């Protein structure tokens, strides 16, 4: 019985603490900028079309899980996001004692244009992902896909942070 009373008291204090300090999730601030309904489109890269699907899936997942918004057709959307990925870059970051590369950093740049009604704003978001390879080996397709997937997810997180910051500034006005 004492254990349940302790849990209840702790839960009550946490609830009061979050409510009294004015905490609001970032998704609430981002909705000030994006509205309730979002549509997305990703430009297909002729050089690397497989990665376009990865980016589209990651953006759609972020819209649902982070923004807590609905994905809709463009004609029904409050906001539309146009996303274009530049070619990923791979930079050696670690070498073994023989001078062979054993670690790379993948870098992805996403150019995102947000259209909300008459407002149009461009964002540039960067994401990186570090990964290891065997000495004197080439980067496999699976390693490349994973590197792009994870670095694109970080770039999307960066975009979400920018939109949430805009929303918090709009909230103050």
C-alpha positions as CSV (number, residue, x, y, z in Angstrom):
1,X,0.0,0.0,0.0
2,X,2.8,2.4,0.9
3,X,4.5,1.6,-2.5
4,X,1.3,2.6,-4.4
5,X,1.0,5.8,-2.3
6,X,4.6,6.7,-3.1
7,X,4.1,6.1,-6.8
8,X,0.9,8.2,-6.8
9,X,2.6,11.0,-4.9
10,X,5.6,11.0,-7.3
11,X,3.3,10.9,-10.4
12,X,1.2,13.8,-9.0
13,X,4.3,15.9,-8.3
14,X,5.7,15.3,-11.8
15,X,2.3,16.2,-13.4
16,X,2.1,19.4,-11.3
17,X,5.7,20.2,-12.1
18,X,5.3,19.9,-15.9
19,X,2.0,21.9,-15.8
20,X,3.2,24.7,-13.6
21,X,6.5,25.3,-15.4
22,X,4.7,25.9,-18.7
23,X,6.2,23.0,-20.6
24,X,4.8,22.5,-24.1
25,X,5.9,19.8,-26.5
26,X,7.7,21.1,-29.7
27,X,4.9,19.6,-31.8
28,X,2.5,22.2,-30.4
29,X,4.9,25.0,-31.5
30,X,5.4,23.5,-34.9
31,X,1.7,23.4,-35.5
32,X,1.7,27.2,-35.2
33,X,3.7,27.2,-38.4
34,X,2.5,24.1,-40.3
35,X,-1.2,23.8,-39.4
36,X,-2.9,20.5,-38.9
37,X,-2.6,18.9,-42.3
38,X,0.7,18.5,-44.2
39,X,1.5,17.1,-47.6
40,X,5.0,16.2,-48.8
41,X,6.8,15.6,-52.1
42,X,10.3,14.6,-52.7
43,X,12.2,15.3,-56.0
44,X,13.5,12.1,-57.5
45,X,17.2,12.1,-58.0
46,X,18.1,10.5,-61.4
47,X,21.5,9.7,-60.0
48,X,20.2,7.9,-56.9
49,X,16.5,7.1,-57.1
50,X,16.6,4.5,-54.3
51,X,17.5,7.1,-51.8
52,X,14.5,9.2,-52.7
53,X,12.2,6.5,-51.3
54,X,14.2,6.5,-48.1
55,X,13.9,10.2,-47.7
56,X,10.1,10.2,-48.5
57,X,9.5,7.5,-45.9
58,X,11.6,9.3,-43.3
59,X,9.8,12.6,-43.8
60,X,6.4,11.1,-43.7
61,X,7.2,9.2,-40.5
62,X,8.5,12.4,-38.9
63,X,5.3,14.3,-39.9
64,X,3.2,11.7,-38.1
65,X,5.4,11.0,-35.1
66,X,7.0,14.4,-34.3
67,X,4.5,17.0,-35.7
68,X,1.5,14.8,-34.7
69,X,-0.1,16.0,-37.9
70,X,-2.1,14.3,-40.7
71,X,-0.6,13.5,-44.1
72,X,-3.0,14.5,-46.8
73,X,-3.2,15.2,-50.5
74,X,-1.6,18.5,-51.5
75,X,-5.0,20.1,-52.4
76,X,-6.2,19.5,-48.8
77,X,-3.0,20.5,-47.0
78,X,-2.4,23.6,-44.8
79,X,1.3,23.2,-45.5
80,X,3.2,21.5,-48.3
81,X,6.9,20.4,-48.0
82,X,9.0,20.1,-51.2
83,X,12.2,18.2,-50.4
84,X,15.3,17.8,-52.5
85,X,18.4,15.9,-51.4
86,X,21.8,16.8,-52.8
87,X,24.2,14.0,-53.6
88,X,25.5,12.4,-50.4
89,X,29.2,12.9,-49.6
90,X,31.4,10.3,-47.9
91,X,34.5,11.6,-46.0
92,X,37.2,9.4,-44.5
93,X,37.4,10.1,-40.7
94,X,39.4,7.2,-39.4
95,X,42.5,5.3,-40.6
96,X,44.1,2.1,-39.2
97,X,47.9,1.8,-38.5
98,X,48.6,0.8,-42.1
99,X,46.9,3.9,-43.5
100,X,43.7,2.3,-44.7
101,X,40.4,4.0,-44.2
102,X,38.2,2.2,-41.6
103,X,35.7,4.9,-40.8
104,X,33.6,7.3,-43.0
105,X,31.2,10.1,-42.3
106,X,28.2,10.4,-44.6
107,X,26.8,13.9,-45.1
108,X,23.4,14.6,-46.5
109,X,22.0,18.0,-47.3
110,X,18.2,18.4,-47.6
111,X,16.7,21.5,-49.3
112,X,13.2,21.9,-48.0
113,X,10.7,24.4,-49.2
114,X,7.7,25.0,-46.9
115,X,4.5,26.5,-48.5
116,X,1.8,27.5,-46.1
117,X,-0.9,29.5,-47.8
118,X,0.8,32.5,-49.3
119,X,4.0,32.1,-47.2
120,X,6.9,30.3,-48.8
121,X,10.1,29.6,-46.9
122,X,13.3,27.7,-47.8
123,X,15.3,25.6,-45.3
124,X,18.6,23.8,-45.6
125,X,19.2,21.0,-43.2
126,X,22.3,18.9,-42.7
127,X,22.7,15.4,-41.3
128,X,25.7,13.2,-40.8
129,X,26.3,9.6,-39.9
130,X,29.6,7.9,-39.0
131,X,30.2,4.2,-39.9
132,X,33.0,1.7,-40.1
133,X,34.2,-0.4,-42.9
134,X,36.8,-3.1,-43.3
135,X,40.3,-1.9,-44.1
136,X,40.9,-1.4,-47.8
137,X,37.3,-2.2,-48.6
138,X,34.7,-0.3,-50.7
139,X,31.5,1.0,-49.3
140,X,28.7,-1.6,-49.9
141,X,25.3,-0.7,-51.1
142,X,23.8,-1.7,-47.7
143,X,26.3,0.5,-45.8
144,X,25.5,3.4,-48.2
145,X,21.7,3.0,-47.8
146,X,22.0,2.9,-44.0
147,X,24.3,5.9,-44.0
148,X,21.9,7.9,-46.1
149,X,18.9,6.8,-44.1
150,X,20.4,7.8,-40.7
151,X,22.0,11.0,-41.9
152,X,18.7,12.0,-43.6
153,X,16.8,11.3,-40.4
154,X,19.2,13.7,-38.6
155,X,18.7,16.3,-41.3
156,X,14.9,16.0,-40.9
157,X,15.3,16.4,-37.1
158,X,17.2,19.6,-37.8
159,X,14.4,20.8,-40.0
160,X,11.8,20.0,-37.3
161,X,13.8,21.9,-34.7
162,X,13.9,25.0,-37.0
163,X,10.2,24.8,-37.5
164,X,9.5,24.4,-33.8
165,X,11.7,27.4,-33.0
166,X,9.7,29.5,-35.5
167,X,6.5,28.3,-33.9
168,X,7.7,29.2,-30.4
169,X,8.5,32.7,-31.7
170,X,5.1,33.0,-33.3
171,X,3.6,31.9,-30.0
172,X,5.2,34.9,-28.2
173,X,3.7,37.4,-30.6
